[in-house]
């Protein structure tokens, strides 16, 4: 079965309004990513300042909630040999995990094992990120051909058996690969803290946030949609 593509994101103030905790965003409405930086090492996460020094000097007046790292080294072997290198790199480096903020109190948490995906024979799902209230979970989708992508859904697939029809109605493809997902999640959460949390002006935002939000300043519209009853319902 083919899944829809899009994004499950938070409010970005005047740049992108979302009324609920999360809102559906059409794939074509999203800012492009600096994929030239993506090589699986997450060097951009280790080297790019988390907040702009100028913004830090003037004081944000809020506490940024960075996600607690997990000890994943002993868990990764149980997830099988087909994990993408970028996934094992991030999960094996606590300092990188701790550099990713979440304005909705999401937390890193891995499945104990990879579980079969009912959508494709030979595919598997690995849960790696969770919303605080359990309304969303993010999964590494290991494809039968050896590729991967990132899905988001309201059900916990490593805790219950889900048929293909129900999974297709629940899941959304949110990134074509793991590093692309982490970058968009990282920069959008930094943007929330700067724009919504601290109400910073444009010149006070960090360079990665300005580069990202510049897409919306140029008049690009986003399409918002609700998250209901733990399931994501994209706008048709």
N, CA, C and O of each residue as an XYZ file, in Angstrom:
944
protein
N       0.832     -1.199      0.000
C       0.000      0.000      0.000
C       0.871      1.255      0.000
O       1.923      1.289      0.639
N       0.434      2.269     -0.709
C       1.173      3.519     -0.752
C       0.704      4.430      0.384
O      -0.493      4.562      0.639
N       1.653      5.042      1.047
C       1.333      5.969      2.126
C       1.445      7.406      1.637
O       2.187      7.697      0.698
N       0.700      8.306      2.283
C       0.834      9.719      1.988
C       2.123     10.280      2.561
O       2.692      9.736      3.507
N       2.572     11.379      1.969
C       3.780     12.067      2.427
C       3.396     13.419      3.005
O       2.444     14.045      2.541
N       4.123     13.868      4.007
C       3.888     15.178      4.592
C       4.758     15.365      5.822
O       5.835     14.779      5.928
N       4.289     16.180      6.744
C       5.043     16.474      7.953
C       4.066     16.680      9.094
O       2.957     17.174      8.892
N       4.479     16.300     10.290
C       3.692     16.531     11.493
C       4.491     17.518     12.336
O       5.462     17.138     12.990
N       4.079     18.791     12.319
C       4.877     19.837     12.948
C       4.078     20.698     13.883
O       2.851     20.624     13.930
N       4.794     21.525     14.638
C       4.193     22.404     15.629
C       4.017     23.815     15.072
O       4.415     24.116     13.946
N       3.419     24.653     15.878
C       3.199     26.054     15.527
C       4.526     26.784     15.383
O       5.431     26.587     16.194
N       4.650     27.618     14.369
C       5.842     28.457     14.188
C       5.444     29.928     14.149
O       6.007     30.722     13.395
N       4.462     30.270     14.978
C       4.060     31.665     15.092
C       3.494     32.203     13.793
O       2.725     31.524     13.113
N       3.874     33.419     13.451
C       3.363     34.056     12.246
C       3.877     33.394     10.971
O       3.343     33.633      9.888
N       4.908     32.567     11.095
C       5.462     31.928      9.907
C       4.626     30.728      9.469
O       4.517     30.439      8.278
N       4.030     30.026     10.455
C       3.193     28.880     10.127
C       2.297     28.570     11.325
O       2.771     28.077     12.348
N       1.026     28.856     11.197
C       0.090     28.683     12.290
C      -0.377     27.231     12.393
O      -0.743     26.608     11.396
N      -0.357     26.707     13.620
C      -0.901     25.385     13.929
C      -1.694     25.529     15.215
O      -1.146     25.937     16.239
N      -2.963     25.202     15.173
C      -3.833     25.418     16.334
C      -3.723     24.310     17.380
O      -3.861     24.576     18.574
N      -3.476     23.068     16.946
C      -3.350     21.954     17.878
C      -1.878     21.760     18.255
O      -1.009     22.522     17.832
N      -1.620     20.724     19.057
C      -0.230     20.425     19.417
C       0.606     20.176     18.172
O       1.725     20.675     18.053
N       0.055     19.400     17.247
C       0.711     19.137     15.969
C      -0.276     19.413     14.850
O      -1.489     19.328     15.040
N       0.250     19.743     13.693
C      -0.585     19.940     12.521
C       0.054     19.307     11.306
O       1.278     19.258     11.190
N      -0.772     18.825     10.405
C      -0.282     18.236      9.166
C       0.173     19.331      8.208
O      -0.512     20.337      8.025
N       1.333     19.120      7.604
C       1.868     20.041      6.615
C       2.090     19.304      5.307
O       2.707     18.239      5.291
N       1.595     19.859      4.214
C       1.810     19.250      2.908
C       3.294     19.228      2.567
O       4.035     20.153      2.899
N       3.709     18.176      1.909
C       5.114     18.024      1.550
C       5.621     19.217      0.751
O       6.717     19.714      1.007
N       4.830     19.681     -0.216
C       5.272     20.773     -1.074
C       5.340     22.122     -0.398
O       5.907     23.067     -0.946
N       4.758     22.221      0.802
C       4.769     23.500      1.513
C       5.991     23.661      2.412
O       6.222     24.746      2.946
N       6.769     22.608      2.587
C       7.868     22.629      3.550
C       9.120     23.293      2.984
O       9.387     23.189      1.787
N       9.884     23.968      3.825
C      11.155     24.540      3.360
C      12.124     23.447      2.923
O      12.121     22.359      3.498
N      12.944     23.715      1.924
C      13.965     22.736      1.525
C      15.028     22.617      2.615
O      15.203     23.523      3.430
N      15.727     21.496      2.615
C      16.759     21.237      3.614
C      18.147     21.354      2.985
O      18.300     21.125      1.786
N      19.161     21.708      3.782
C      20.536     21.811      3.259
C      21.171     20.427      3.137
O      22.081     20.082      3.892
N      20.684     19.646      2.186
C      21.118     18.256      2.072
C      22.608     18.125      1.733
O      23.176     17.041      1.866
N      23.237     19.206      1.302
C      24.674     19.134      1.021
C      25.467     18.876      2.297
O      26.624     18.461      2.232
N      24.856     19.118      3.459
C      25.519     18.859      4.741
C      25.345     17.418      5.202
O      26.016     16.991      6.141
N      24.462     16.663      4.565
C      24.081     15.352      5.077
C      25.032     14.277      4.554
O      25.036     13.965      3.364
N      25.831     13.720      5.452
C      26.726     12.626      5.070
C      26.677     11.476      6.064
O      27.506     10.568      6.010
N      25.695     11.516      6.984
C      25.551     10.454      7.966
C      26.329     10.658      9.242
O      26.187      9.877     10.183
N      27.161     11.708      9.296
C      27.974     11.948     10.495
C      27.335     12.937     11.462
O      27.754     13.036     12.615
N      26.314     13.675     10.995
C      25.647     14.717     11.775
C      26.623     15.808     12.215
O      26.511     16.367     13.306
N      27.584     16.091     11.330
C      28.530     17.157     11.628
C      27.849     18.495     11.823
O      28.305     19.312     12.623
N      26.747     18.734     11.092
C      26.005     19.990     11.238
C      25.420     20.128     12.637
O      25.297     21.242     13.146
N      25.059     19.019     13.262
C      24.496     19.078     14.607
C      25.582     19.300     15.643
O      25.339     19.932     16.671
N      26.770     18.794     15.386
C      27.873     18.953     16.328
C      28.517     20.329     16.226
O      29.066     20.820     17.212
N      28.464     20.971     15.042
C      29.211     22.193     14.809
C      28.363     23.464     14.810
O      28.844     24.528     15.200
N      27.095     23.358     14.373
C      26.256     24.546     14.301
C      25.846     24.956     15.714
O      25.368     24.115     16.475
N      26.022     26.242     16.089
C      25.608     26.666     17.430
C      24.132     26.362     17.684
O      23.292     26.562     16.806
N      23.824     25.884     18.875
C      22.444     25.553     19.215
C      21.583     26.805     19.237
O      20.456     26.787     18.744
N      22.094     27.888     19.799
C      21.385     29.160     19.758
C      22.350     30.238     19.316
O      23.562     30.118     19.496
N      21.810     31.278     18.744
C      22.622     32.377     18.264
C      23.303     33.073     19.442
O      22.633     33.372     20.430
N      24.623     33.345     19.374
C      25.297     33.999     20.496
C      24.655     35.323     20.896
O      24.582     35.642     22.083
N      24.187     36.099     19.908
C      23.544     37.367     20.226
C      22.267     37.139     21.033
O      21.995     37.843     22.006
N      21.490     36.140     20.608
C      20.264     35.839     21.346
C      20.594     35.365     22.748
O      19.875     35.665     23.701
N      21.693     34.617     22.872
C      22.088     34.119     24.187
C      22.506     35.266     25.096
O      22.224     35.247     26.294
N      23.175     36.263     24.531
C      23.644     37.395     25.338
C      22.477     38.203     25.894
O      22.526     38.653     27.038
N      21.429     38.392     25.093
C      20.324     39.221     25.554
C      19.368     38.435     26.446
O      18.518     39.020     27.117
N      19.508     37.102     26.452
C      18.678     36.274     27.321
C      17.356     35.903     26.676
O      16.624     36.768     26.197
N      17.053     34.606     26.667
C      15.817     34.142     26.071
C      14.655     34.277     27.041
O      13.521     34.502     26.619
N      14.922     34.143     28.333
C      13.846     34.211     29.307
C      13.030     32.941     29.389
O      12.000     32.913     30.062
N      13.474     31.875     28.710
C      12.787     30.591     28.760
C      13.831     29.482     28.856
O      15.001     29.685     28.533
N      13.398     28.327     29.297
C      14.277     27.165     29.364
C      13.995     26.262     28.173
O      12.853     25.861     27.943
N      15.043     25.944     27.414
C      14.892     25.072     26.260
C      14.943     23.622     26.725
O      15.858     23.234     27.451
N      13.987     22.840     26.320
C      13.882     21.446     26.718
C      14.588     20.574     25.689
O      14.015     20.236     24.653
N      15.845     20.210     25.982
C      16.576     19.292     25.108
C      16.265     17.868     25.542
O      16.139     17.590     26.734
N      16.144     16.978     24.584
C      15.744     15.614     24.894
C      16.870     14.843     25.582
O      18.038     14.955     25.209
N      16.502     14.072     26.576
C      17.464     13.292     27.338
C      18.034     12.180     26.462
O      17.272     11.443     25.836
N      19.356     12.043     26.405
C      19.930     10.951     25.610
C      19.624      9.594     26.229
O      19.314      9.500     27.417
N      19.713      8.563     25.432
C      19.478      7.205     25.908
C      20.730      6.369     25.684
O      21.549      6.683     24.820
N      20.872      5.321     26.454
C      21.981      4.383     26.276
C      21.526      3.319     25.278
O      20.909      2.323     25.655
N      21.832      3.539     24.029
C      21.294      2.685     22.970
C      22.278      1.640     22.462
O      21.890      0.753     21.701
N      23.540      1.725     22.865
C      24.567      0.859     22.280
C      24.228     -0.612     22.480
O      24.426     -1.423     21.575
N      23.720     -0.961     23.658
C      23.408     -2.365     23.927
C      22.107     -2.805     23.263
O      21.868     -4.000     23.093
N      21.264     -1.840     22.888
C      19.967     -2.163     22.280
C      20.083     -2.328     20.771
O      19.372     -3.145     20.185
N      20.956     -1.574     20.142
C      21.038     -1.557     18.680
C      21.238     -2.932     18.045
O      20.600     -3.215     17.031
N      22.106     -3.812     18.603
C      22.283     -5.119     17.963
C      20.997     -5.931     17.869
O      20.823     -6.711     16.932
N      20.090     -5.755     18.835
C      18.831     -6.508     18.823
C      17.880     -6.027     17.730
O      16.896     -6.700     17.424
N      18.167     -4.868     17.140
C      17.303     -4.322     16.098
C      17.673     -4.830     14.713
O      17.034     -4.466     13.726
N      18.692     -5.663     14.634
C      19.020     -6.298     13.371
C      20.152     -5.622     12.625
O      20.613     -4.550     13.015
N      20.602     -6.258     11.542
C      21.778     -5.776     10.807
C      21.474     -4.732      9.746
O      22.393     -4.222      9.105
N      20.207     -4.405      9.548
C      19.840     -3.546      8.414
C      19.641     -2.082      8.780
O      19.114     -1.318      7.972
N      20.042     -1.679      9.961
C      19.883     -0.284     10.355
C      20.781      0.608      9.514
O      21.939      0.258      9.288
N      20.289      1.749      9.041
C      21.154      2.668      8.289
C      22.246      3.233      9.185
O      22.055      3.402     10.390
N      23.391      3.521      8.579
C      24.543      3.994      9.342
C      24.234      5.285     10.087
O      24.691      5.471     11.215
N      23.457      6.185      9.467
C      23.134      7.455     10.133
C      22.350      7.216     11.417
O      22.539      7.931     12.401
N      21.487      6.232     11.414
C      20.688      5.911     12.604
C      21.576      5.406     13.733
O      21.459      5.873     14.866
N      22.451      4.470     13.442
C      23.326      3.939     14.491
C      24.304      5.001     14.986
O      24.665      5.016     16.163
N      24.734      5.892     14.086
C      25.641      6.975     14.507
C      24.976      7.879     15.528
O      25.546      8.137     16.588
N      23.779      8.363     15.228
C      23.109      9.273     16.151
C      22.775      8.576     17.458
O      23.027      9.123     18.532
N      22.219      7.389     17.384
C      21.793      6.696     18.588
C      22.959      6.279     19.474
O      22.773      6.032     20.666
N      24.154      6.200     18.906
C      25.340      5.794     19.665
C      26.087      6.976     20.273
O      27.064      6.784     20.997
N      25.632      8.209     19.981
C      26.354      9.390     20.467
C      25.433     10.244     21.336
O      24.666     11.055     20.817
N      25.508     10.066     22.651
C      24.621     10.799     23.561
C      24.700     12.314     23.411
O      23.702     13.006     23.615
N      25.875     12.839     23.057
C      26.010     14.293     22.940
C      25.190     14.836     21.768
O      24.726     15.975     21.813
N      25.011     14.029     20.723
C      24.176     14.444     19.605
C      22.701     14.323     19.956
O      21.910     15.210     19.637
N      22.330     13.232     20.609
C      20.945     13.074     21.036
C      20.520     14.215     21.951
O      19.389     14.694     21.875
N      21.429     14.644     22.813
C      21.119     15.699     23.777
C      21.087     17.081     23.152
O      20.681     18.040     23.808
N      21.508     17.207     21.886
C      21.521     18.504     21.217
C      20.223     18.785     20.475
O      20.068     19.854     19.886
N      19.294     17.844     20.496
C      18.020     18.009     19.778
C      16.942     18.423     20.769
O      16.652     17.673     21.701
N      16.337     19.602     20.592
C      15.297     20.057     21.520
C      13.917     19.556     21.104
O      13.715     19.111     19.974
N      12.987     19.638     22.026
C      11.591     19.326     21.718
C      10.691     20.253     22.511
O      10.710     20.239     23.741
N       9.912     21.050     21.821
C       8.998     21.971     22.487
C       7.732     21.274     22.960
O       6.918     21.883     23.654
N       7.547     20.001     22.596
C       6.377     19.237     23.037
C       6.781     18.084     23.954
O       6.012     17.143     24.147
N       7.989     18.157     24.521
C       8.482     17.159     25.480
C       8.539     15.752     24.887
O       8.224     14.775     25.568
N       8.937     15.650     23.632
C       9.157     14.331     23.047
C      10.377     13.682     23.688
O      11.198     14.364     24.302
N      10.493     12.373     23.546
C      11.620     11.668     24.154
C      12.092     10.543     23.246
O      11.309      9.890     22.556
N      13.428     10.340     23.275
C      14.012      9.231     22.541
C      13.632      7.926     23.236
O      13.695      7.841     24.462
N      13.243      6.921     22.479
C      12.926      5.615     23.047
C      12.849      4.584     21.945
O      12.046      4.716     21.021
N      13.685      3.550     22.036
C      13.790      2.561     20.973
C      12.922      1.339     21.235
O      12.727      0.929     22.380
N      12.402      0.763     20.151
C      11.777     -0.542     20.240
C      12.809     -1.547     20.755
O      14.007     -1.387     20.520
N      12.347     -2.575     21.452
C      13.261     -3.631     21.894
C      13.727     -4.467     20.714
O      14.856     -4.958     20.692
N      12.844     -4.623     19.732
C      13.189     -5.336     18.502
C      12.515     -4.633     17.334
O      11.554     -3.888     17.524
N      13.011     -4.864     16.141
C      12.304     -4.418     14.946
C      11.089     -5.323     14.754
O      11.180     -6.535     14.948
N       9.955     -4.740     14.375
C       8.726     -5.532     14.217
C       8.307     -5.519     12.756
O       8.540     -4.534     12.054
N       7.689     -6.603     12.288
C       7.249     -6.643     10.884
C       6.264     -5.520     10.579
O       5.411     -5.181     11.400
N       6.396     -4.954      9.390
C       5.478     -3.919      8.929
C       4.425     -4.579      8.034
O       4.763     -5.220      7.039
N       3.165     -4.420      8.388
C       2.093     -5.076      7.639
C       1.878     -4.472      6.253
O       1.124     -5.019      5.448
N       2.533     -3.358      5.974
C       2.330     -2.675      4.700
C       3.165     -3.257      3.571
O       2.831     -3.077      2.400
N       4.250     -3.956      3.907
C       5.096     -4.526      2.870
C       5.750     -5.797      3.396
O       6.237     -5.825      4.526
N       5.762     -6.817      2.604
C       6.369     -8.079      3.002
C       7.880     -7.919      3.108
O       8.542     -7.544      2.140
N       8.415     -8.203      4.277
C       9.843     -8.061      4.510
C      10.237     -6.735      5.114
O      11.383     -6.577      5.534
N       9.320     -5.764      5.175
C       9.612     -4.483      5.800
C       9.507     -4.572      7.312
O       8.818     -5.444      7.841
N      10.193     -3.667      8.010
C      10.181     -3.657      9.470
C      10.071     -2.227      9.992
O      10.421     -1.270      9.301
N       9.583     -2.100     11.210
C       9.457     -0.810     11.874
C      10.273     -0.797     13.158
O      10.279     -1.768     13.916
N      10.960      0.316     13.392
C      11.711      0.532     14.628
C      11.269      1.871     15.207
O      11.521      2.921     14.616
N      10.621      1.833     16.343
C      10.215      3.080     17.009
C      11.456      3.716     17.638
O      12.261      3.034     18.271
N      11.601      5.055     17.452
C      12.770      5.722     18.018
C      12.446      7.037     18.711
O      13.280      7.562     19.450
N      11.255      7.579     18.490
C      10.906      8.880     19.065
C       9.433      8.871     19.435
O       8.606      8.302     18.723
N       9.112      9.507     20.559
C       7.756      9.432     21.095
C       7.298     10.789     21.613
O       8.071     11.522     22.230
N       6.044     11.112     21.358
C       5.443     12.287     21.964
C       5.167     12.018     23.437
O       4.889     10.884     23.825
N       5.246     13.055     24.247
C       5.049     12.911     25.687
C       3.711     12.262     26.025
O       3.638     11.425     26.925
N       2.659     12.640     25.316
C       1.323     12.138     25.605
C       0.942     10.930     24.758
O      -0.183     10.437     24.849
N       1.866     10.454     23.939
C       1.616      9.259     23.148
C       0.716      9.460     21.944
O       0.235      8.485     21.367
N       0.476     10.718     21.549
C      -0.391     10.929     20.378
C       0.359     10.710     19.076
O      -0.263     10.527     18.030
N       1.687     10.725     19.124
C       2.497     10.473     17.935
C       3.705      9.629     18.313
O       4.288      9.798     19.384
N       4.071      8.720     17.419
C       5.320      7.973     17.523
C       5.995      8.043     16.159
O       5.328      8.062     15.125
N       7.315      8.083     16.168
C       8.068      8.134     14.918
C       8.844      6.832     14.750
O       9.418      6.303     15.701
N       8.847      6.330     13.520
C       9.409      5.014     13.216
C      10.401      5.072     12.072
O      10.198      5.783     11.088
N      11.469      4.320     12.214
C      12.334      4.022     11.091
C      11.685      2.867     10.342
O      11.460      1.800     10.912
N      11.385      3.080      9.070
C      10.774      2.049      8.239
C      11.869      1.422      7.392
O      12.350      2.030      6.436
N      12.259      0.203      7.747
C      13.278     -0.522      7.011
C      12.603     -1.233      5.842
O      11.781     -2.127      6.042
N      12.952     -0.834      4.632
C      12.284     -1.335      3.435
C      12.887     -2.656      2.976
O      14.063     -2.921      3.225
N      12.094     -3.482      2.310
C      12.596     -4.789      1.858
C      13.805     -4.696      0.931
O      14.615     -5.622      0.880
N      13.938     -3.591      0.199
C      15.057     -3.455     -0.737
C      16.323     -2.934     -0.080
O      17.317     -2.684     -0.762
N      16.299     -2.765      1.245
C      17.479     -2.285      1.961
C      17.464     -0.802      2.248
O      18.306     -0.317      3.004
N      16.524     -0.061      1.663
C      16.413      1.367      1.943
C      15.648      1.624      3.230
O      15.273      0.694      3.944
N      15.425      2.882      3.508
C      14.662      3.238      4.703
C      14.006      4.597      4.508
O      14.366      5.345      3.599
N      13.050      4.907      5.360
C      12.420      6.209      5.431
C      11.864      6.358      6.841
O      11.945      5.426      7.640
N      11.304      7.514      7.151
C      10.770      7.759      8.501
C       9.265      7.964      8.408
O       8.783      8.731      7.574
N       8.522      7.269      9.274
C       7.076      7.354      9.339
C       6.649      7.926     10.683
O       7.386      7.852     11.666
N       5.448      8.498     10.712
C       4.842      8.970     11.951
C       3.426      8.427     12.024
O       2.714      8.393     11.020
N       3.017      8.002     13.217
C       1.669      7.496     13.407
C       1.253      7.569     14.858
O       2.071      7.831     15.740
N      -0.016      7.336     15.098
C      -0.540      7.417     16.448
C      -0.533      6.106     17.194
O      -0.759      6.091     18.404
N      -0.278      4.993     16.508
C      -0.291      3.680     17.140
C       1.128      3.238     17.484
O       2.089      3.660     16.840
N       1.257      2.387     18.503
C       2.566      1.860     18.889
C       2.681      0.448     18.324
O       2.129     -0.504     18.877
N       3.398      0.331     17.228
C       3.413     -0.902     16.457
C       4.232     -2.004     17.103
O       4.077     -3.170     16.739
N       5.089     -1.676     18.040
C       5.835     -2.704     18.749
C       5.118     -3.155     20.011
O       5.661     -3.940     20.789
N       3.898     -2.662     20.221
C       3.115     -3.056     21.391
C       1.822     -3.762     21.013
O       1.189     -4.374     21.874
N       1.411     -3.694     19.749
C       0.172     -4.314     19.314
C       0.261     -4.673     17.839
O       0.996     -4.044     17.078
N      -0.494     -5.690     17.443
C      -0.543     -6.074     16.045
C      -1.533     -5.179     15.309
O      -2.662     -4.979     15.757
N      -1.095     -4.648     14.183
C      -1.919     -3.719     13.409
C      -1.993     -4.217     11.976
O      -0.966     -4.460     11.342
N      -3.207     -4.370     11.468
C      -3.388     -4.820     10.097
C      -3.000     -3.761      9.084
O      -2.810     -2.595      9.429
N      -2.885     -4.176      7.837
C      -2.413     -3.286      6.785
C      -3.342     -2.095      6.572
O      -2.869     -0.969      6.422
N      -4.646     -2.322      6.555
C      -5.584     -1.221      6.328
C      -5.512     -0.190      7.437
O      -5.516      1.012      7.174
N      -5.446     -0.658      8.686
C      -5.377      0.266      9.818
C      -4.052      1.015      9.827
O      -4.004      2.203     10.146
N      -2.978      0.317      9.476
C      -1.661      0.972      9.434
C      -1.626      2.033      8.342
O      -1.066      3.111      8.540
N      -2.217      1.734      7.200
C      -2.221      2.695      6.090
C      -3.009      3.944      6.447
O      -2.681      5.039      5.990
N      -4.051      3.785      7.265
C      -4.847      4.940      7.684
C      -4.154      5.744      8.772
O      -4.488      6.907      8.998
N      -3.199      5.133      9.442
C      -2.546      5.769     10.585
C      -1.210      6.418     10.234
O      -0.886      7.481     10.763
N      -0.444      5.808      9.369
C       0.940      6.212      9.140
C       1.080      7.245      8.020
O       0.306      7.277      7.064
N       2.099      8.080      8.183
C       2.437      9.115      7.209
C       3.944      9.096      7.016
O       4.688      9.028      7.993
N       4.407      9.154      5.768
C       5.843      9.269      5.500
C       6.248     10.722      5.727
O       5.749     11.621      5.051
N       7.158     10.951      6.684
C       7.538     12.323      7.023
C       8.951     12.683      6.569
O       9.333     13.853      6.622
N       9.722     11.712      6.131
C      11.069     12.021      5.628
C      11.559     10.863      4.777
O      11.248      9.708      5.066
N      12.331     11.163      3.718
C      12.838     10.105      2.846
C      14.017      9.355      3.442
O      14.378      8.283      2.957
N      14.628      9.913      4.503
C      15.744      9.254      5.170
C      15.867      9.814      6.581
O      15.259     10.835      6.903
N      16.642      9.157      7.410
C      16.710      9.487      8.831
C      17.340     10.854      9.089
O      16.819     11.625      9.894
N      18.449     11.168      8.422
C      19.115     12.441      8.692
C      18.242     13.620      8.284
O      18.246     14.650      8.959
N      17.497     13.488      7.195
C      16.580     14.555      6.798
C      15.524     14.780      7.870
O      15.172     15.921      8.170
N      15.018     13.691      8.449
C      14.033     13.841      9.518
C      14.628     14.574     10.711
O      14.020     15.513     11.225
N      15.802     14.161     11.156
C      16.396     14.763     12.351
C      16.650     16.246     12.128
O      16.407     17.057     13.022
N      17.136     16.610     10.946
C      17.397     18.032     10.703
C      16.110     18.841     10.776
O      16.071     19.873     11.446
N      15.057     18.391     10.100
C      13.826     19.176     10.097
C      13.229     19.258     11.509
O      12.754     20.313     11.929
N      13.259     18.140     12.229
C      12.752     18.142     13.603
C      13.560     19.106     14.465
O      12.992     19.868     15.248
N      14.874     19.073     14.324
C      15.786     19.925     15.100
C      15.539     21.407     14.807
O      15.358     22.199     15.732
N      15.532     21.780     13.537
C      15.429     23.201     13.211
C      14.031     23.733     13.502
O      13.889     24.895     13.882
N      12.995     22.915     13.334
C      11.642     23.395     13.639
C      11.453     23.612     15.137
O      10.780     24.556     15.548
N      12.036     22.753     15.942
C      11.918     22.955     17.383
C      12.727     24.153     17.856
O      12.282     24.884     18.741
N      13.911     24.369     17.281
C      14.657     25.586     17.592
C      13.864     26.814     17.173
O      13.854     27.826     17.874
N      13.202     26.721     16.031
C      12.398     27.845     15.559
C      11.258     28.128     16.531
O      10.966     29.292     16.805
N      10.613     27.100     17.055
C       9.523     27.320     18.016
C      10.038     28.064     19.243
O       9.414     29.021     19.700
N      11.170     27.628     19.771
C      11.697     28.276     20.974
C      12.065     29.736     20.708
O      11.879     30.591     21.573
N      12.584     30.020     19.521
C      12.945     31.389     19.210
C      11.757     32.267     18.899
O      11.656     33.386     19.401
N      10.847     31.761     18.066
C       9.744     32.586     17.573
C       8.579     32.633     18.548
O       8.064     33.710     18.850
N       8.162     31.478     19.042
C       6.994     31.403     19.915
C       7.396     31.563     21.374
O       6.796     32.352     22.104
N       8.404     30.822     21.799
C       8.784     30.843     23.206
C       9.414     32.139     23.658
O       9.025     32.703     24.680
N      10.403     32.623     22.889
C      11.136     33.824     23.289
C      10.704     35.069     22.538
O      11.116     36.174     22.894
N       9.882     34.917     21.506
C       9.392     36.041     20.712
C      10.539     36.903     20.186
O      10.496     38.131     20.264
N      11.559     36.243     19.652
C      12.711     36.957     19.112
C      12.382     37.577     17.758
O      11.571     37.056     16.993
N      13.035     38.700     17.487
C      12.929     39.305     16.175
C      13.762     38.543     15.164
O      14.573     37.688     15.518
N      13.545     38.869     13.893
C      14.191     38.133     12.806
C      15.711     38.105     12.948
O      16.323     37.048     12.800
N      16.320     39.240     13.227
C      17.781     39.301     13.284
C      18.338     38.630     14.525
O      19.541     38.380     14.597
N      17.494     38.333     15.505
C      17.955     37.673     16.721
C      17.913     36.151     16.622
O      18.433     35.458     17.496
N      17.305     35.635     15.577
C      17.221     34.191     15.396
C      18.546     33.644     14.873
O      19.303     34.352     14.210
N      18.814     32.382     15.179
C      20.038     31.750     14.696
C      19.988     31.610     13.178
O      18.914     31.603     12.576
N      21.158     31.499     12.576
C      21.245     31.408     11.122
C      20.480     30.215     10.555
O      19.751     30.387      9.578
N      20.613     28.999     11.125
C      19.822     27.885     10.576
C      18.321     28.132     10.639
O      17.589     27.746      9.728
N      17.854     28.778     11.715
C      16.422     29.061     11.837
C      15.994     30.090     10.803
O      14.945     29.935     10.178
N      16.793     31.145     10.609
C      16.457     32.144      9.591
C      16.447     31.531      8.201
O      15.558     31.816      7.398
N      17.434     30.687      7.913
C      17.473     30.034      6.603
C      16.209     29.209      6.382
O      15.674     29.173      5.274
N      15.739     28.557      7.421
C      14.554     27.701      7.305
C      13.280     28.536      7.182
O      12.465     28.306      6.289
N      13.117     29.493      8.069
C      11.896     30.295      8.072
C      11.822     31.261      6.901
O      10.746     31.767      6.580
N      12.962     31.522      6.259
C      12.950     32.395      5.093
C      12.016     31.895      4.014
O      11.470     32.687      3.246
N      11.828     30.590      3.949
C      10.892     29.989      3.005
C       9.476     30.528      3.219
O       8.766     30.805      2.253
N       9.070     30.677      4.468
C       7.727     31.180      4.775
C       7.652     32.697      4.618
O       6.598     33.230      4.271
N       8.737     33.383      4.866
C       8.755     34.845      4.678
C       8.572     35.214      3.209
O       8.133     36.320      2.894
N       8.905     34.301      2.321
C       8.763     34.564      0.888
C       7.351     34.289      0.395
O       7.100     34.298     -0.810
N       6.425     34.043      1.323
C       5.030     33.914      0.936
C       4.560     32.504      0.709
O       3.463     32.293      0.191
N       5.390     31.501      1.095
C       4.950     30.121      0.938
C       3.903     29.803      1.995
O       4.087     30.122      3.170
N       2.810     29.179      1.584
C       1.754     28.800      2.516
C       1.945     27.364      2.968
O       2.473     26.533      2.229
N       1.505     27.077      4.206
C       1.463     25.710      4.702
C       0.019     25.340      4.941
O      -0.829     26.206      5.158
N      -0.255     24.046      4.899
C      -1.609     23.555      5.109
C      -1.655     22.841      6.438
O      -0.917     21.880      6.658
N      -2.517     23.302      7.327
C      -2.615     22.740      8.658
C      -3.735     21.721      8.710
O      -4.772     21.886      8.068
N      -3.521     20.687      9.462
C      -4.557     19.680      9.659
C      -4.459     19.138     11.060
O      -3.401     19.246     11.681
N      -5.521     18.557     11.584
C      -5.557     18.146     12.982
C      -4.985     16.763     13.236
O      -4.802     15.971     12.312
N      -4.708     16.486     14.489
C      -4.404     15.148     14.957
C      -5.552     14.759     15.874
O      -5.752     15.393     16.910
N      -6.304     13.734     15.517
C      -7.486     13.361     16.286
C      -7.382     11.913     16.746
O      -7.010     11.025     15.978
N      -7.714     11.695     18.003
C      -7.810     10.348     18.559
C      -6.550      9.529     18.319
O      -6.617      8.325     18.070
N      -5.402     10.193     18.397
C      -4.151      9.479     18.235
C      -3.804      9.115     16.809
O      -2.806      8.433     16.576
N      -4.610      9.556     15.840
C      -4.309      9.238     14.451
C      -4.171     10.517     13.633
O      -4.832     11.519     13.906
N      -3.318     10.467     12.643
C      -3.052     11.635     11.830
C      -3.956     11.589     10.604
O      -3.994     10.583      9.896
N      -4.677     12.666     10.355
C      -5.580     12.717      9.206
C      -5.117     13.834      8.268
O      -5.481     14.993      8.468
N      -4.316     13.499      7.242
C      -3.869     14.535      6.306
C      -5.051     15.178      5.583
O      -6.092     14.555      5.375
N      -4.862     16.422      5.213
C      -5.847     17.109      4.387
C      -5.827     16.529      2.995
O      -4.769     16.434      2.373
N      -6.988     16.139      2.499
C      -7.059     15.561      1.147
C      -6.878     16.648      0.090
O      -6.907     16.357     -1.106
